């Protein structure tokens, strides 16, 4: 007889879903769920009907690989750069859900999904099924390409030969995490998961941000009611490119850290995300010394949807910050973005403008007078840095499927690359000519002189 059946209780499942169990009762039942597949199946069936689960998969086709949702045909999601430790059946990743949540002002909640408050993630299946490339960055001299994956691998490739030059591995932190299975500890991993990479201007340092090993470990064979993560190490790291040694492990964010960038003069590193301590909760940018790893200051934003992107001006004096805000009272446009220009030395905000959807990647053009911002995956606006006014805009065609997820400007400033994610699980890159913006600027100047 299976002893786990002695504590199987459908009423307890409903009490768990209603958050009516005491802490001790919940912990005991969660341990039971770890060992009882029948109760896990019953929990899933009680939480939602089969057609609702199917509807979720259909409504989020472009997110299926990221979330680890099983495909309708029962097949696991394909992935390149396969590894024996990740070649498993598709499963639902709790960390993937956390990555989708925006911060919340309610300390009782785990985060926000659109206009909804999320109290917790109560269940997950047993395996992490795949990984994907989440960050790419060329070295300043163009000879190396850094590649970061969603399971925390970071490798340097020789651009000319395609050979792996170096693979970064934080062995001490990786082995110390008790929840990471032994089979995963042989993998060379720099952190739990990578969302952004940045080379220092001289190419000698590589910064990365994302999830810590502990953040990622909730994906493994566990059923847990998760709590909000607190600020700690493991989420922003700086490495020596030449030796592969870690220089700094910066403790400035909770699990929501979205971007990292060096200042052009090489003196500073900025990271964008949230922080949560016993005395403080906020979202914004933390500024670090690139020479010592010490914290210089932080710039807090008022965006309840989080701080998503950052960019330094060419003279390192200004910082552009992209954010997201949710508005429950606006049913037509529940999400909007914000772009601000902040003086690095004082934290003074020169201007703040609103953009549609959310503010994705932000980047200064070579002339230093124009700032590009990805707006809600549907357009890219070009703002003048003097006042944040729109000079020009590229809009996604209504016939074009999918959204624009990222953008990058060529060093020469004449080309714009746009990463497109299709609803049919395909991706593409578009190249736009930025010389047309000069025409818009000339026309604007001519109009101003006439008036």
N, C-alpha and C positions, 0 to 999 in steps of 0.2 A: 504493500500500500504506500502511495506517495504521501509523505508526511505533510507536504505543502498543501494538500487538499483539506487538511484539518482546519485551516484558517481561511479558506476560500469563502467569501461572503459578498454577494452582490450588493447588499445594502451598504457595505463599507465602501464599495466603488463609488456609489452615488454620493456618499458623505465626503469622499475625497474630492470629487468634482465640484461639490458645493462648498469646499473649504471649511467643512464643519468638524474635521478631526482635530484632536489636540496634537501638539508637536510630537509627543511620544507615540501616539496612535498612528500618526502619519509616517513617522520613521519606521515603525514596525511593519506597517503595510507596504511601504516602499521596498523594504528588504524582501518581503514575500513576493512582490511583483518581479523582482530580479530573477527569482527561481521558478515562477509559475507562468508558463506561456498561456494557460487557459484564462487566467485573470487578466493578463495583458490583452488578449484578444477581446475579452469582455469589456475591458476599459475602453478600448478603441470603439467597440460597437455602441457602448453607452454614450460616449462623448459625442458621436455623430453617426448618422446613417451612412451606408455604403455610397449612396448617390451623392452625399455631400463630400465625402473624401474624393470621389471621382470628379466632382465639380471643382474642387480645389486644384487637382492636377490639371484639369482642362483650362482653368482660369489663369494658371501660372505656367504655361508651357515653356516660356523663355527662362524660367527660374528652375526648371526641373533638375538640371545637372547641379546647380548650385545648392539646392535644398537637399538633394539626394532622394527625391521622391521616386518611387518605382515607376517605370514607364507603364502605360496601359497594357502593353503586350507582355508584361512580366519580365522583360529583359532588363539587365542592369545597364546604366549609362556608360557609354564608351568614353575612354580618356586616353590621351597620349601620355608618354613618359610613365608607363605603367610600372608598378612595383608589386611584388608578391604580397606585401602587407596590405595593399589596398585593392587587390583584385578579388573583390567579394561581392555578394549580393547587394543590390541597392537597399539603402536604409535611410531613415529620416534622421537628420542631424539636428540636435538641440542647439549646438553652437551656430548653425546656419540660421535658425530662427532668431537667436539673439542678435546676429549681425544685421537682420532686417529691421530690428526695433529701433525707433528713435527714442531719445531720452524723455523722461516724464517729470513733471513738477511734483507728482504725488509720490512720497517716499514709500508708500505701501505697494506701489506698482513696479513691475519689472521693466516696463517701457511702453511705447506707443506703436501701434500699427495703423498708419493713417490717422483717423480721428478716434480710434478705439484705444482704451487703456488695457494693457495686458497684465494680468495679475501673476501669471507664472506659466511655465512650460511643464506639463505634468507627466509627459510620457515620451519615450523615444525607443526606437528599435535597436537592435543589438550591434550593428556594424557601421563603420564608416566605409562607404562604398567606392569612393573615387576621389580624385583631386583634380584641380585645374590650375592653369597659370593665372595668377591674380595680379602680377605686377611685372613690368618690364622697364629697364632703364639702360641707356647707353652711357658708357664712360665719357668724360669730356673730350678725350682725343679720338673717340669713335672706334677704338680697337677692341673693346670688351662690351659684352651685353650681359647684364645681370637679370636673372629670371627668378621670380619668387612664386611659390605655389600656395594653394589654400591649406596644405598640411605642413607648411613651415619650412620647406626646402628652399634654399637660395644657392644658386649656382652661377658661376661666371663662365661665359663662353668666349672663345676667341672668334671674333667676327669673321676673320679671313678663313679659318680652317674649320670652324664649327666644333672644335674640341673643347672639352671642359677643362678650364684652367684651375678652378678652385670650387670646392663645395664647403659651405660654412656649417659648423656643427657646435652647438652649445651643449656639449656632452654632460657637463655637471648638472645643469638645470633639467635636462631631458631625463637623466637617470634618477634624479631626485623626485620627480613627479610620480607619486604612488598610484595614480589612476591610469597612467599610460600603460597599456599591455606590454609585456616583455617582448613580444614579436615586433613591436614598433620601435623599441629602443635601439635596435641595430641600424635604423635609418639615420642618415646624417640630416639633422634638422636644426635650423637656427632658432626657431621659435615655434609656437603653436600653429600659426597661420599668418600669411603675409598679404597685406593689402596695398602697400606702397613702398617704393625704393627711392633712394636719392644718393648720388655720388657727390662728394665734396668737389669744389672747383678744381683742385689739383689732382683729383682722381685717386687720392690715397686712402680715403675713407668711404665706406658704404653704410648708409643708415637705412633702417627698415622699421616698419611698424605694422601692427596687426594684433593677433591674439597670443596670449601666453600659452605655455604648455598646459597649465591648469584650466584655462578658458576652453581650450580645444578638447581636453580629456573628457568633458561631459558627453562627447559624441560616442564614447565607447561603452557598449553593453551596460547601459544604466537607465534606470527610471527614477527621476528625481524631480522634486519641486524646486526649481532654481530660485535663488535670491539675486538681488542686484549685486554686481561685482563691485569691489572697492578698488581704489587707486593702489597700484602696486607695480613691481618690476615685471620684466618679461615682455613688455608690449612695445617698447621703443629701444632699439639696440643700435650701436655703432661699432663697426668692425674695421680692422686694418686690412686693406685690400692685398697688400704685399705678403703679409704673414698669415692671414686668416684668423688672427686672434681677435677676440672681442675686447674693445676698448671701454665701452660704457654700456651699462644696462640702466636706462633712465626710468625712474618711478614717478610718472607724472599723470597717468591716465588710468581709467577703468577699462573695461573690455571694449568700449566704443572709442577707438582711435583710428582716424580715417586718412591722414596724410602726413607726410614728413618732407622737409626740404631744407637744404643748406642755403645760407645767404651767399650772394655772388662774391663777396670779399673773403669768404671762408671762415669768418669769425664766429658765426652763429648757426644754430640748428633750430628750426621751428617744427612743432608737432601740433596737429589739430585733432580735437576730440573732446571727451568728457572727463570729469574727475569727480570722485566721491570719497570723502573722508568723514570722520565723525563730526567735524566742524564745518564742512564746506561741501557743497555740490554745485557744479557749474559746467558750462561748455564754452570752449574757446580755443585759444592758442597758448601753448607753453613755449617760451624762448629759452634755449640752452646755450652755454658756451661750448663751441666746437673744440676748444683747446683743453678744457678741463672736465666737461660733462656736468658742470654745476648749473643749477637753475638760475636764470637771470631775472625773469619776470613772467607773468601771465597776463593775457588779454581776454577778459570774459566777454562773451556775446550774450544777447538776450533771446536768442533763437531757441524755442522749445523743441525744435526738430533736430538740433545738433549742428556742430561745425563740421563742414564736409571737405573744404579745400583751402589751400593757402599758396601764396606766391610772393617772392621778394621782388622789388624793383631792382634794376641793374646796378644802382648805387647803394643798395642794401639799406636805404633810409626808410623805405615804405613797405608795408605788408598788406597785400590784398587778401581778404578773408571771405569765403563763400559759405553760406548757412542755409538752413531750411526752417520754416515756421509753419505750424498747423493752426488752423482757425476753424473751430467747430461751428461757428455761426455762419460760415460761408459754405453752403452746400455745393455751389458751382465750382469754386476754386478753394478746396480745403487746405491746399498746400501752396506756399509761395516761397521764393528764395530771396536772400539778401546778399548784397555785395558791399563791403565796406573797405575804405582805404585808411590804414592806421599808421601813424608815425611811430617807428620802432623805438626811438629814444624816449618818448614821453607817453605813448599809448593814446595820444589824442586822435580822435576819429575825424578825418577831414571831411568825409561824406559817407552816406549810407543810402543805397538805392534798392528798390524792390524789383525782382525779376520773376517771370512766370515759373511755376512748378517748384523748382529748387535750384540752388546755385551749385553746379557741378564743378568741373575743373576750371580754374582761373589761371591766367597767364599774361604776363606783360609782353607786348610786341617789342621788337628790337629798337624802335624809336623812343621807347619809354613814355610815349604820350598816349598810348592806347592799351586798353586791357580787354582781353577776351574772356567771356564767361559762358559756360554751357548751361542753358536754361531748361530745366525740366525734361531733358532728353529730346526736345523738339526744335530747338533753335540755338544759335550762338550769337550773342550780342557783342558788339565792340563799343566800349565806353571810353570817353576821353578821361584821362586821369585828373584833369583839372577840377571837374565837378561831377563826374560819373554820368554825364549825359550820353545817350545812345547816338553813335555816329553812323553805324551800319549794322546789318543783321543778315545772317544766313538762316533760312527757315527750311525745315524738313518738309518735303512734298507730302501732301495728303495721300498720295498714291504709294508712298514709300512705306513699306512694312517695318515694324519694329521701332526702336528708339535709338537715339544717339547716346552712348554711354560714356564716351571719353573723347578728348581732343588734345592735340599737341601741335605746336608751331615749330616749323623748321628753324634751325639756328640763323639762317639767312633772312628769315622773316617773310619769305615770299610764298610759302606753302602752309596749308593747314590740313592736318590729318584728322579724320573723324572715325571713331570706332562705332560700328552699327551692330546692334543685336537684333536679329530677326525673330519673329514669333514662331517661325518654323525651326527654331534651334540652329539656325545658321548665323554666321557672322561675316562681316565684310569691313573694309576700310575705304573710305572716300578721301580723295585729295582735292582740296579747293584752292583756287588762286587768290592770294591775298593782295595782289597788286590792284585789284578793283577797289580796295578800301582807300587807296590814295586818291582815286577819282572822287570818291564820296567826300573826302576831306577837302579836296580842292574846291568841289562844288559848295561845301559848307562855308569855306572861307570867302568864296566869291559872293555868296548870298549875304554874308555878314557885312562885307564891304559895301555892297549895294545899299544896305539898310543904314 
